[in-house]
Amino acid sequence: MDYKMIVLDLDDTLLHHDQTISKRNIEALMKAQEMGVKVVLASGRPTFGMRHIAKELLLDQYGSFILSYNGAKIINCKTNEELFSSTLSPEMVHTLYDISKNEGVLIHTYVGDEIFTEEHNEFTTIEGELTGMNIVKVDSFKDAITEPVVKVLMVNEPEHLKKVETKLQQELSEQLSVMRSKPFFLEFTEVGVTKGTSLHLLINKLNIKREEVIAVGDSYNDLAMIEFAGLGVAMGNAPDDIKGKANYVTDTNMNDGVAKVVEKFILPTSVLV
């Protein structure tokens, strides 16, 4: 199969634990782009927290794309045009705030290029470090959220948050997409919005078939795109249930798992020598 697109999650997939991209990963992705293959970044991160990675990979020069906020936005890196955008109403955000209080978890969201929270905590601090966004502590979360937002996160210790996830996926299935991106991040977007649905929208615009797409990820918010793509790849560091639903399992993010996929399925042998 001649693949025309590879879609990559960031954290624990393309990126090392220190948030850098290995030399081997960069070289493989550059060679793929030189062959005309689209390299698309798909993350739960806000767009702001993805732009520097897109720039490092020269996605603007190669006319590629960012799927941010778990697919709630699709950005053309060359033109900065939003091809798709989905939001949650202030009323829905306020409802999620009430639910977070009932479930004993913390909550934050994004306003512009800042993270809004009522309470400083280790998990929101991690999000700030990952995205490079400032954290704003507000006196009243509800009063601060008066306009639609793209995504909301509930955060807590993984064991407790997993129980909350199971409960809210059942209770809110007709209203919201609910999924964990990290063990301590439970994400909420508009119902029907996932990395998989946005990938579907994008390839339709580009006249690329799903059979011509590789999607690589490690976590539960990657599952929709892994299952949608012609070749769904799980990282070696992914949970076993994610690996079980993938077509192929590569090496870990710390051992150039992404590069090994590109080298195996995209680059001709002549390019590798």
Protein Blocks (a to p, Z undefined) as FASTA:
>chain_A
ZZfbdcddfehplpcfkopacfklmmmmmmmmmnopacddddfbdfklmmmmmmmnommm
nopaddeehhpaccdfklopafbdcdddfklmmmmmmmmmmnopacdddehjadcdfbdc
fklmmmmmmnopacdddfblklmmmbdcfbdcddddfklmmmmmmmmmmmmmmmbccddf
bfklccdddehiafklmmmmmmmmnopafklpccddfbfklmmmmmmpmbdcddfkbcfk
lmmmpmbdcddfklommmmmmmmmmmcfklmZZ
